[in-house]
C-alpha cells in the first residue's frame, strides 16, 4: 500500500504541495484531481522519488520515501505526460524489453512480458515496428506497458489516456481494472472526470497545493451537496473557488 504523511513541497516562496496526507490500499484505484498547478504532478513526482519533499514523508510497501528511495523505486511504475522516453529507432518490443532488463528481468522474462502486455493493450501487430512509425495512441500504450513491465506493486499514472482514441482508452481502462483485481495500488491523475468516476474507488481533490476533499464519489457529492463529480470539482477547485 501507499501512505502520505503531511507531504510538502515548496519551491522558494511557492507552496506547491502543503501537508498532504492520505493512504491508498492494495487493490484500490485512487483518483487525484485538481486544476493545472494544483500540485498533482508535484505530489506524484515526490512519490516517484524524482523530487525530494520539503517536509513530511510517504511510505510505499512499508518503505520510507526518504530513508529507502532506491528500494521504493523497485516497487513503483510511473507514467508522466504520454510517450516521452521511448527510443524512436527501437521497435515496440525492443523498447519494452530494454526497460524490463533495466529492472532486472532476464531476457526470457522480458520477452514474455513484452508479448503479454502487447496482447493486454492490443498492439501485438505493431510489436516489431519502429516506435517512430507508430501513431501517438499506440506509442502511449507502449509507454504504459514499459512503465509496468517489472510488475510493480504501486502504479502512478499522470494522464495515461492522453492521445488515445475511444477503443484504446477502453483497453487501458480494462487493464487498470485487471490490475486492481490483482491487488495493485494505483493513483490515477486524469482531467477526464468521467474516467475518474468510472475507475476510482476514492478521490482526492487538490486546490492550491492543499487536499480539500477526500472520499468516495457518493461521499463527496453528499458532503458538498452536489449531484456529480463535475459539480463537486468546480465547487472546490474550479474558477469559482479562487
ABEGO torsion letter per residue (X at the ends): XBBBBGBBBBBEABBABBGBBBBBBBGBBBBBBEBBGAGAAAAAAAAAGABBBABEBBBBGGBBAAABAAAAAAABBBBBGEABGBBAABBAAAAAAAAAAAAGBBAAAAAAAAAAAAAAAGAAAAAABBAAABBAAAAAAAAAAAAAAAGBABBBBBGAABGBBAAAAAAAAAAAAAAAAAGBBBBBBBABAAAAAAABABBBBBBGGBBABBEBAAAAAAAAGBABAAAAAAAAABAAAX
